[in-house]
Each structure stands twice: as C-alpha cells, then as structure tokens.
Amino acid sequence: MGGNGKRLDAVIIGGGHNGLVCAAYLAAAGQSVCIVERRAVVGGAAVTEEFHPGFRNSTASYTVSLLDPAVIRDLKLHAHGLQVVERPFANFLPLSATESLRVGGDLAATQAEVARYSPRDAARLPAYYTMLDRVADVLRDLLHATPPNVGAGVPALLDAWKVAKRFRALDRAGQRDVLDLFTKSAGELLDRWFESDPIKAAFGFDAVVGNFQSPYTPGSAYVLLHHVFGEVNGKRGLWGHARGGMGAITQAMAKECAARGVDIRLEAPVARVVVEHERAIGVALESGEVVRARRVVANVNPKLLFQHLVAAEHVDADFRQRIDAYRCGSGTFRMNVALSALPDFACARGIEAAPHHAAGIDGRDKTMRADEIRGTVGGDELEPDSMRRVIVDGIPVCLVRTEDGQYFAIQDTCTHEEFSLSEGELWGYDVECPAHGSRFDVRTGAVRNLPAVSPARSYPVTRVDGEFHIDVSAGVNSD
C-alpha cells in the first residue's frame, strides 16, 4: 500500500530525471504516484554534490542540451529556479603550444578557425551542418510520438507507418544521409566530408565522448546527431551549463513533483518487484515494506530490473537470455578535480575566465593519437602466421604477423558487422571475418569478397627495440 494505506496508481523505481518527469506528468493527470529512491538525494546521474570540502560539482552528467523544451515548460523548471548558461562555443581543442581549434557557436567564426587548416573544409562546413540538421529535424518530430508497440496488431502497424512517413518526406539525398548516420562509423563519415585532422578530431570527439566505441565502429556516426539535436534557451544545437550544476535540474523537477502531490521517498531501496498472477502489482523495499500500485514504472537499468528485481520465473527464457547478452557497459572515466585556478593553456594563456574555459575542452595532445600500443607487445609474443587484438588510443587494431615474418595492422572491426577480425582466420595476406567470411588484405585493407563492401583501414606499423608502434592517425582506406 502507499503511505496512506491505499493502493497507488503508480510506483516508480528510481528518482532519476526520467522518473521525476514521469511522476510529474502522471500526477498532473490526477494519478497518485510514489517514487522510491535508493539514495538520499534524487537525480540519478544528474546530481550536484560536494566531492571535496568546499567544492561542489555535477558528479556525473555535466552539461545540458537534450532536455526537451516541453518538459522545461510543463514542469515550470524556470519558475523553480533553473537557469541554463549557454556555452560560448562547443569545443576547445588544444593542438600544440601555439595552435588550437575552437568549434561551435557562430558559424562564421568556426569557418575562420577551420580555414587556418583547410579552406576546403571551411567551405564544406555549412553543408555538413545542414545535413545533420535535416536529419535531426525528422528525429525531433518523433520525440513526442509513442514508439510502435511490437505485437500490438493493426494499431502498431499504423504507428509504424506514421514513423516511416516522416522519413519518406525527405528527398533521396536526405534518406541517404539517414542511412549513413545510422549505419556508418563517425570516422568514415568525417573522412568523406573533411580532409584536415583538427576538425575531424573535434567532431570525432563528439562521437566517442561517453560512448564505449571507437570512432571507426559502424553506427557511431549516429552520435554526431546528439550534438545538434538539442537546444538551450530556444537556440538549436547549443549546449549549456545549469547554474548550480546538473542537480539544479532535478531539484527543480522534484519541487514540481512535490507541488503535484508526488510522494518522494528517499533511502528506500527496492528489493524486488512484487508479481501476482503474472502482473506487477508493486514493489517490496529492503525494509520489508510493500508498496502496492496499479502499475510499476522502472527508472533503472534494464539489466538491474530483469536480472535482480524481477524473479527469473516471471521472465521467459528467451527474453532473459537477451537481457543477459545486452551490453551496456561504459568506457567513461569521470574525475572531479579541485583546482587552485583555471587552466592556463600554452596555446591560450591566462587564468582569468575566458570563453574557452566555458567550452568543452578536449585536453588530449594530438601526439597522443597513436604513439604506441596501450600495453607493450613484444616481438616474441606474436608468432609467424598469427594475429592479436590491441588497442591504440582507444581504437581496436588487428596486429598481424604473416608467415614470412612481416608485420601489418588494420582496423579490428569488420566493416560489414561489428565483429573482431583478430578472432577470425589468417590466410596468407588475408584475414577472414569469423562471422560471415569476408576477407580483407592486411597490407591495404582491401575487401576480397562479399558480404563486406567497404575496405578496412590499414595503419603503418614499425617495431623498435622490441616494441610495436602503430600510427592510427595515418590510417588509410585502399579506395
């Protein structure tokens, strides 16, 4: 039962921002709602906490753009104190002691920056942004549409037709752009559009930040859309910072939930979802209390929900196997640092607050692109006619030693599907994908046979003092 002994309309597991928004809308519709949150604060990943005495920061999620304007309006977040400050520009990329690249904000300013490295790339920037915006506009239209319910019969078919209709409204070039962004790698897409490394590095960073993939992993181009998809203060494509940190957003949401009568219960971890007659009818807390409701909403990771909170006997074997195989790991490492002053960059001197301090800072020096394998590979560890997977600056590489003793390196991810080539077979100078048999020339990356049609990237490799050095910045395609 709820706090008053009555069965609620909804109980929500987890007080992250999605759970808070869901609760607010349900409450606005007259539903009785309770949020049960494990921690002593709501917000999930969008929280502001003291990480060092006297220093508070957004300890997980750190910037805002994808918060739907309708949610801001409907939940009266500005009235509850939310203020979002726009970034002066998107990213600041130090390149050397004297050179840097500033991207985003004003198009003309970005073109002027890029033109220092490639006038051709500067001229192509407007068309590139137009391409992304055209696809993003279609996706924005789908934000408030309920996804088709698989297995729901004719109504679901109608919903699917409505979704498809939006994409068919694009011209042929626009439809091809959608296909490219959802299937190709960010690296492949950026290589087609641009020639200079600085702009490709800046945009490539957008494709991998928070994304556990190489920029040359098929499908990673989609992440480029996220950086033009949202808006700040009514301005599309911008990113900003919430005053008071990301917790200011979720605290404003919590205030509106409370105003609508939502019961938010902190330090109330859920032990299990209560199921009766094959229907979820509430949750049992670790304290032993049972909160009953007509519906249970889960604002938690699917693996946590179906592997731990819902008993195995209530989940069919096929679905449970799929959940077990579902990959949702992250390569992100977040570190909050208490500084005595703002960073003083060699290429942008000064510790007084400047526009680049408020941008996204890609602090990686360009020489770190591919100086060496992360973890030395000695020559005696790679026998003739063998290969192994290594990681070079976050990029999976297949390092090969052919039968005649030569060394080669190509991208480890098959260009047809996301499988590791190093787990396949080596046939002379060809490596065969373990999934579908496509072969690639390890010397050039050229495709030998279908179903793969795109070449793999090949990289220069040298061996010095028993260590291999692979230059992924010099990777080329055979075409």
C-alpha positions as CSV (number, residue, x, y, z in Angstrom):
1,M,0.0,0.0,0.0
2,G,1.0,3.6,-0.3
3,G,1.9,5.8,2.7
4,N,-1.8,6.3,3.5
5,G,-2.6,2.6,3.2
6,K,-4.3,2.8,-0.2
7,R,-3.1,1.2,-3.4
8,L,-1.4,3.8,-5.6
9,D,-1.9,4.4,-9.3
10,A,1.9,4.1,-9.9
11,V,5.1,3.4,-8.0
12,I,8.3,4.5,-9.7
13,I,11.6,2.7,-9.0
14,G,14.3,5.3,-9.0
15,G,14.3,9.0,-8.7
16,G,16.5,9.9,-11.7
17,H,15.4,12.7,-14.1
18,N,13.3,10.3,-16.2
19,G,11.5,9.0,-13.2
20,L,10.8,12.5,-11.9
21,V,9.4,13.7,-15.3
22,C,7.2,10.6,-15.5
23,A,5.9,11.2,-12.0
24,A,5.1,14.8,-12.7
25,Y,3.1,14.0,-15.8
26,L,1.2,11.2,-14.1
27,A,0.4,13.4,-11.2
28,A,-0.8,16.1,-13.5
29,A,-3.2,13.6,-14.9
30,G,-4.7,13.0,-11.5
31,Q,-2.8,9.8,-10.7
32,S,-1.4,9.0,-7.2
33,V,2.3,8.5,-7.5
34,C,5.2,7.4,-5.3
35,I,8.9,7.5,-6.1
36,V,11.2,5.1,-4.2
37,E,14.8,6.1,-4.4
38,R,17.8,4.2,-3.0
39,R,20.0,7.2,-2.4
40,A,19.5,10.2,0.0
41,V,19.1,12.5,-3.0
42,V,17.0,12.4,-6.2
43,G,18.5,13.0,-9.6
44,G,20.3,9.8,-10.5
45,A,23.2,10.8,-12.8
46,A,22.0,14.4,-12.8
47,V,23.1,15.5,-9.3
48,T,25.3,18.2,-7.7
49,E,27.4,17.0,-4.7
50,E,30.4,18.1,-2.7
51,F,33.3,16.0,-3.9
52,H,35.9,17.8,-1.8
53,P,35.5,20.1,1.2
54,G,34.3,23.4,-0.2
55,F,33.9,22.2,-3.8
56,R,30.6,21.2,-5.4
57,N,30.2,19.9,-8.9
58,S,28.0,17.9,-11.2
59,T,29.4,14.5,-10.2
60,A,28.2,12.5,-13.3
61,S,26.2,14.1,-16.1
62,Y,27.7,17.6,-16.6
63,T,26.1,19.5,-19.5
64,V,22.6,20.1,-20.9
65,S,21.1,20.3,-24.3
66,L,18.8,17.3,-24.7
67,L,16.3,18.4,-22.1
68,D,13.1,18.7,-24.0
69,P,11.8,22.3,-24.0
70,A,8.3,21.0,-23.5
71,V,9.4,19.3,-20.2
72,I,11.0,22.6,-19.1
73,R,7.8,24.4,-19.8
74,D,5.3,21.8,-18.5
75,L,7.2,21.3,-15.2
76,K,7.8,25.0,-14.7
77,L,11.5,24.4,-14.2
78,H,12.5,28.1,-14.7
79,A,9.9,29.1,-12.0
80,H,11.6,26.6,-9.7
81,G,15.0,28.4,-10.2
82,L,16.5,26.6,-13.2
83,Q,18.9,28.8,-15.2
84,V,21.0,27.4,-18.1
85,V,24.0,29.3,-19.3
86,E,25.0,28.8,-22.9
87,R,28.5,27.7,-23.8
88,P,30.3,30.4,-25.8
89,F,31.2,27.7,-28.3
90,A,31.1,23.9,-28.3
91,N,34.6,22.6,-28.1
92,F,38.1,23.9,-27.5
93,L,40.9,21.6,-28.9
94,P,44.5,22.4,-28.0
95,L,46.7,21.2,-30.8
96,S,50.2,22.4,-29.8
97,A,52.0,25.0,-27.7
98,T,50.8,27.7,-30.2
99,E,47.8,26.2,-32.0
100,S,44.2,25.4,-31.1
101,L,40.8,25.0,-32.6
102,R,37.6,26.5,-31.4
103,V,34.4,24.9,-32.8
104,G,30.8,25.8,-32.5
105,G,28.8,28.9,-31.7
106,D,28.9,31.3,-34.6
107,L,29.3,29.5,-38.0
108,A,31.5,32.3,-39.5
109,A,33.8,32.1,-36.5
110,T,34.1,28.3,-36.8
111,Q,34.8,28.6,-40.5
112,A,37.6,31.1,-39.9
113,E,39.1,28.7,-37.3
114,V,38.9,25.7,-39.7
115,A,40.2,27.7,-42.7
116,R,43.6,28.0,-41.0
117,Y,44.0,24.3,-41.6
118,S,41.9,23.7,-44.6
119,P,39.9,26.3,-46.7
120,R,38.1,23.4,-48.4
121,D,36.9,22.1,-45.0
122,A,35.8,25.6,-44.0
123,A,33.7,25.9,-47.2
124,R,32.1,22.5,-46.6
125,L,31.0,23.2,-43.0
126,P,27.7,24.8,-43.9
127,A,26.6,21.8,-46.0
128,Y,27.7,19.4,-43.2
129,Y,25.7,21.2,-40.6
130,T,22.7,21.4,-43.0
131,M,22.9,17.6,-43.5
132,L,22.9,17.0,-39.7
133,D,20.1,19.5,-39.1
134,R,17.9,18.0,-41.8
135,V,18.1,14.5,-40.2
136,A,17.8,16.0,-36.7
137,D,14.6,17.8,-37.7
138,V,13.0,14.5,-38.6
139,L,14.0,12.9,-35.3
140,R,12.7,15.9,-33.3
141,D,9.3,15.3,-34.8
142,L,9.4,11.7,-33.4
143,L,10.3,12.7,-29.9
144,H,6.7,13.0,-28.7
145,A,5.4,10.1,-30.7
146,T,4.8,6.8,-28.9
147,P,7.1,4.1,-30.5
148,P,5.2,1.3,-32.3
149,N,4.3,-1.5,-29.8
150,V,5.6,-4.7,-31.3
151,G,2.9,-7.4,-31.4
152,A,0.0,-4.9,-30.9
153,G,-1.6,-5.7,-34.2
154,V,-3.1,-3.1,-36.6
155,P,-2.7,-0.1,-34.3
156,A,1.1,-0.8,-34.1
157,L,1.3,-1.1,-37.9
158,L,-0.4,2.3,-38.2
159,D,2.1,3.8,-35.8
160,A,5.0,2.3,-37.7
161,W,3.5,3.7,-41.0
162,K,3.4,7.2,-39.4
163,V,7.0,7.0,-38.4
164,A,8.1,5.8,-41.9
165,K,6.0,8.6,-43.5
166,R,8.2,11.2,-41.8
167,F,11.4,9.7,-43.2
168,R,9.8,9.3,-46.7
169,A,9.1,13.1,-46.6
170,L,12.9,13.5,-47.0
171,D,14.3,13.7,-50.5
172,R,16.6,11.0,-51.8
173,A,19.8,12.7,-50.5
174,G,18.2,13.1,-47.1
175,Q,17.2,9.5,-47.0
176,R,20.8,8.5,-47.8
177,D,22.0,10.8,-45.0
178,V,19.8,9.0,-42.6
179,L,21.2,5.6,-43.7
180,D,24.7,6.9,-43.4
181,L,24.3,8.3,-39.9
182,F,22.6,5.2,-38.6
183,T,24.9,2.6,-40.1
184,K,28.4,4.1,-40.8
185,S,31.1,5.0,-38.4
186,A,31.8,8.6,-37.4
187,G,35.3,8.2,-38.8
188,E,34.1,7.1,-42.2
189,L,31.6,9.9,-42.4
190,L,34.0,12.6,-41.3
191,D,36.7,11.3,-43.7
192,R,34.3,11.7,-46.5
193,W,33.4,15.3,-45.6
194,F,36.7,16.7,-44.4
195,E,40.4,16.4,-45.1
196,S,42.1,18.2,-42.1
197,D,42.8,16.3,-38.9
198,P,41.9,19.2,-36.5
199,I,38.2,19.4,-37.5
200,K,37.9,15.6,-37.8
201,A,39.4,15.3,-34.3
202,A,37.0,17.9,-32.8
203,F,33.9,16.2,-34.4
204,G,35.2,12.7,-33.8
205,F,35.5,13.6,-30.1
206,D,31.7,14.3,-30.2
207,A,31.2,10.8,-31.5
208,V,33.1,9.0,-28.7
209,V,32.6,11.1,-25.6
210,G,30.5,8.9,-23.2
211,N,30.3,6.3,-26.0
212,F,32.1,2.9,-25.5
213,Q,33.2,2.6,-29.1
214,S,36.0,3.5,-31.5
215,P,35.2,6.4,-33.9
216,Y,35.5,3.8,-36.6
217,T,32.9,1.4,-35.2
218,P,29.9,1.1,-37.5
219,G,26.9,3.0,-36.2
220,S,29.0,5.5,-34.3
221,A,28.1,8.3,-36.8
222,Y,24.7,8.5,-35.1
223,V,26.2,10.0,-32.0
224,L,27.2,13.1,-34.1
225,L,23.4,13.8,-34.2
226,H,23.3,14.2,-30.5
227,H,25.4,17.3,-30.6
228,V,23.0,19.2,-32.9
229,F,19.8,17.5,-31.8
230,G,19.1,19.5,-28.6
231,E,18.8,23.2,-27.7
232,V,19.4,25.7,-25.0
233,N,17.2,28.7,-24.3
234,G,15.4,28.2,-27.6
235,K,18.6,28.0,-29.6
236,R,19.1,24.8,-31.5
237,G,22.3,22.9,-31.5
238,L,23.7,24.6,-28.4
239,W,24.9,23.1,-25.2
240,G,24.9,24.8,-21.8
241,H,25.6,24.5,-18.1
242,A,23.0,24.6,-15.4
243,R,23.7,27.2,-12.7
244,G,24.2,25.1,-9.5
245,G,25.2,22.0,-11.5
246,M,23.0,19.3,-13.0
247,G,21.4,18.8,-9.6
248,A,19.6,22.2,-10.2
249,I,17.6,20.5,-12.9
250,T,16.5,17.5,-10.9
251,Q,15.8,19.5,-7.8
252,A,13.6,21.8,-9.8
253,M,11.8,18.7,-11.1
254,A,11.4,17.4,-7.6
255,K,9.9,20.7,-6.5
256,E,7.2,20.4,-9.2
257,C,6.6,16.8,-8.3
258,A,6.0,17.7,-4.7
259,A,3.7,20.6,-5.8
260,R,1.6,18.0,-7.7
261,G,1.4,15.7,-4.7
262,V,4.0,13.1,-5.6
263,D,5.3,11.1,-2.6
264,I,9.2,11.0,-3.0
265,R,10.7,8.5,-0.6
266,L,14.5,8.7,-0.2
267,E,16.8,6.0,1.2
268,A,14.1,3.4,0.2
269,P,16.0,0.8,-1.9
270,V,13.8,-1.8,-3.7
271,A,14.5,-5.5,-3.0
272,R,12.1,-6.9,-5.7
273,V,9.2,-6.3,-7.9
274,V,6.1,-8.0,-6.5
275,V,4.3,-10.1,-9.1
276,E,0.9,-11.8,-8.7
277,H,-0.9,-13.7,-11.4
278,E,1.8,-12.7,-13.9
279,R,1.3,-9.0,-13.3
280,A,3.5,-6.5,-11.4
281,I,1.4,-5.1,-8.5
282,G,4.0,-3.2,-6.5
283,V,7.5,-3.3,-5.0
284,A,9.0,-4.8,-1.8
285,L,11.5,-2.5,-0.2
286,E,14.6,-3.8,1.6
287,S,13.0,-2.7,4.8
288,G,10.3,-5.3,4.2
289,E,7.5,-2.8,3.4
290,V,5.4,-3.5,0.3
291,V,4.2,-0.5,-1.8
292,R,1.3,-1.7,-3.9
293,A,0.3,0.1,-7.1
294,R,-1.8,-0.5,-10.3
295,R,1.4,0.0,-12.3
296,V,5.1,-0.3,-11.7
297,V,7.4,2.1,-13.6
298,A,11.1,1.3,-13.6
299,N,13.6,4.2,-13.9
300,V,16.6,1.8,-13.7
301,N,18.9,-0.1,-15.9
302,P,17.1,-3.0,-17.7
303,K,19.7,-5.5,-16.6
304,L,19.2,-4.4,-12.9
305,L,15.5,-4.7,-13.4
306,F,15.3,-8.1,-15.1
307,Q,18.3,-9.8,-13.6
308,H,17.8,-8.7,-10.0
309,L,14.5,-7.1,-9.2
310,V,12.2,-9.3,-11.2
311,A,12.4,-13.0,-10.3
312,A,13.5,-15.3,-13.0
313,E,10.3,-17.3,-13.0
314,H,8.4,-14.2,-14.2
315,V,10.6,-13.7,-17.2
316,D,10.5,-16.0,-20.2
317,A,13.8,-17.8,-21.0
318,D,14.3,-16.2,-24.4
319,F,13.9,-12.6,-23.1
320,R,16.1,-13.3,-20.1
321,Q,18.9,-14.6,-22.4
322,R,18.6,-11.4,-24.5
323,I,18.9,-9.3,-21.3
324,D,21.9,-11.3,-20.2
325,A,23.6,-10.7,-23.5
326,Y,22.6,-7.0,-23.6
327,R,25.8,-4.9,-23.5
328,C,25.5,-1.5,-21.7
329,G,29.0,-1.0,-20.3
330,S,30.8,2.3,-20.5
331,G,34.4,3.3,-21.1
332,T,33.9,6.7,-19.4
333,F,36.1,7.7,-16.5
334,R,34.9,10.7,-14.7
335,M,37.2,12.6,-12.3
336,N,36.2,15.8,-10.5
337,V,39.3,18.0,-9.7
338,A,39.5,20.8,-7.2
339,L,41.8,23.4,-8.8
340,S,43.6,26.5,-7.3
341,A,43.0,28.4,-10.5
342,L,41.5,28.0,-14.0
343,P,43.7,26.0,-16.5
344,D,46.5,28.0,-18.2
345,F,46.9,26.6,-21.7
346,A,50.2,27.2,-23.6
347,C,48.1,27.9,-26.7
348,A,45.6,30.2,-24.8
349,R,47.5,31.8,-22.0
350,G,45.8,33.2,-18.9
351,I,44.0,32.1,-15.8
352,E,41.3,34.8,-15.9
353,A,37.9,33.4,-17.0
354,A,37.8,33.2,-20.9
355,P,35.3,31.8,-23.4
356,H,37.4,28.6,-23.9
357,H,37.2,27.8,-20.2
358,A,33.4,27.5,-20.5
359,A,33.6,25.2,-23.6
360,G,34.0,21.5,-23.8
361,I,37.8,21.1,-23.5
362,D,39.4,18.2,-25.3
363,G,42.7,18.2,-23.4
364,R,44.3,15.3,-25.3
365,D,47.5,16.4,-27.0
366,K,47.4,15.5,-30.7
367,T,50.7,13.4,-30.3
368,M,48.6,11.0,-28.2
369,R,46.6,9.9,-31.2
370,A,48.8,6.8,-31.8
371,D,52.3,6.9,-30.4
372,E,52.2,3.4,-29.1
373,I,50.1,0.4,-28.2
374,R,48.5,0.6,-24.8
375,G,50.5,-2.2,-23.2
376,T,53.7,-3.1,-25.0
377,V,53.6,-6.1,-27.4
378,G,57.0,-7.7,-27.7
379,G,58.0,-9.4,-30.9
380,D,58.4,-12.8,-29.2
381,E,54.7,-12.6,-28.3
382,L,53.5,-12.7,-31.9
383,E,54.4,-15.9,-33.7
384,P,54.5,-16.0,-37.5
385,D,51.1,-16.6,-39.2
386,S,49.3,-15.2,-36.2
387,M,47.4,-12.1,-35.1
388,R,46.1,-10.4,-32.0
389,R,43.8,-7.5,-31.0
390,V,45.4,-4.4,-29.5
391,I,44.1,-1.0,-28.5
392,V,45.8,2.1,-29.9
393,D,44.4,5.3,-28.4
394,G,41.0,3.7,-27.9
395,I,40.9,2.2,-31.5
396,P,40.8,-1.6,-31.8
397,V,43.5,-2.7,-34.1
398,C,44.3,-6.2,-35.6
399,L,48.1,-6.6,-35.4
400,V,49.2,-9.3,-37.8
401,R,52.5,-11.2,-38.4
402,T,52.4,-13.1,-41.7
403,E,54.1,-16.4,-42.3
404,D,57.1,-14.7,-43.9
405,G,57.6,-12.6,-40.7
406,Q,56.2,-9.3,-41.9
407,Y,54.0,-7.1,-39.6
408,F,50.8,-5.4,-40.6
409,A,48.0,-3.6,-38.8
410,I,44.4,-3.0,-39.9
411,Q,41.2,-2.0,-38.0
412,D,40.0,-4.9,-35.9
413,T,36.3,-4.2,-36.5
414,C,34.8,-5.8,-39.6
415,T,33.2,-3.1,-41.9
416,H,30.2,-5.3,-42.6
417,E,29.2,-6.1,-39.0
418,E,30.7,-5.4,-35.6
419,F,32.9,-8.5,-35.2
420,S,36.6,-8.7,-34.3
421,L,38.8,-9.7,-37.2
422,S,41.5,-10.9,-34.9
423,E,39.2,-13.7,-33.8
424,G,39.0,-14.9,-37.4
425,E,41.4,-16.8,-39.6
426,L,44.6,-15.7,-41.3
427,W,45.1,-16.9,-44.9
428,G,48.4,-15.6,-46.2
429,Y,47.9,-11.9,-46.5
430,D,44.1,-12.1,-45.9
431,V,42.2,-12.0,-42.6
432,E,38.8,-13.6,-42.6
433,C,35.9,-12.3,-40.5
434,P,34.7,-15.0,-38.1
435,A,31.1,-14.1,-38.6
436,H,30.4,-14.1,-42.3
437,G,33.6,-15.0,-44.1
438,S,34.5,-11.6,-45.7
439,R,38.3,-11.3,-46.2
440,F,40.5,-8.2,-46.0
441,D,44.0,-7.7,-47.3
442,V,46.1,-7.0,-44.2
443,R,48.5,-4.9,-46.3
444,T,46.0,-2.5,-47.7
445,G,42.6,-3.2,-46.0
446,A,41.1,-4.0,-49.4
447,V,37.9,-6.2,-49.4
448,R,38.4,-9.6,-51.1
449,N,34.8,-10.8,-51.1
450,L,31.2,-10.1,-50.1
451,P,29.2,-9.5,-48.0
452,A,31.6,-6.7,-46.9
453,V,31.9,-3.9,-49.4
454,S,33.8,-1.2,-47.5
455,P,37.6,-1.6,-47.1
456,A,39.2,-1.7,-43.6
457,R,41.6,1.0,-42.6
458,S,45.3,-0.1,-42.6
459,Y,47.9,1.5,-40.4
460,P,51.7,1.9,-40.6
461,V,53.4,-0.4,-38.1
462,T,57.0,-0.4,-37.0
463,R,59.0,-2.3,-34.4
464,V,61.6,-0.5,-32.3
465,D,63.5,-2.1,-29.5
466,G,61.1,-5.0,-29.3
467,E,58.0,-2.7,-29.1
468,F,55.4,-2.2,-31.8
469,H,54.3,1.3,-32.8
470,I,51.1,1.7,-34.8
471,D,50.2,5.2,-36.2
472,V,46.4,5.2,-36.3
473,S,46.5,8.9,-37.3
474,A,47.9,7.8,-40.7
475,G,45.3,5.1,-41.3
476,V,44.2,4.8,-44.9
477,N,41.5,3.0,-46.9
478,S,42.5,1.2,-50.1
479,D,40.0,3.1,-52.1
